[in-house]
C-alpha cells in the first residue's frame, strides 16, 4: 500500500490537500513494514484556489492520502482516480501513518 502525507517538513501533518506543495510518500506491506519512498515537491501557488486536482495527479500512484484537511470535491476526484481514501489528521507524520495502518489491519481482520 502506498501512502502520501501532506507535510511541509516531513514531521507533522500540516497541509491542506489543495495547498500541499510537499508530499512524503511511504510504502507499507506486512513483510517490510513502513518504508519511506520519496519527498515530492509540487508547484502549488499559495494564493491560488482549487488546486486539489493538481495534488491528486501527483498522488495517482498512491492508495491513501493523509492531509490536515481537504475539500469535498477533492475527495470525489480522488475516488475517480482510484485513490481509496483521503484521511484528515493533524498529528506527527509517522503517528498518522501508523494510526491509519492499525485501522486498516483492524478493518481487514
C-alpha positions, 0 to 999 in steps of 0.5 A: 500500500502506498501512502502520501502525507501532506507535510511541509517538513516531513514531521507533522501533518500540516497541509491542506490537500489543495495547498500541499506543495510537499508530499512524503510518500511511504510504502507499507506491506506486512513483510517490510513494514513502513518504508519511506519512498520519496519527498515530492515537491509540487508547484502549488501557488499559495494564493491560488484556489482549487488546486486539489486536482493538481495534488491528486495527479501527483498522488495517482500512484498512491492508495491513501492520502493523509492531509490536515484537511481537504475539500469535498470535491477533492475527495470525489476526484480522488475516488475517480482516480482510484485513490481509496481514501483521503484521511484528515489528521493533524498529528506527527507524520509517522503517528498518522501513518501508523494510526491509519495502518492499525485501522486498516489491519483492524478493518481487514481482520 
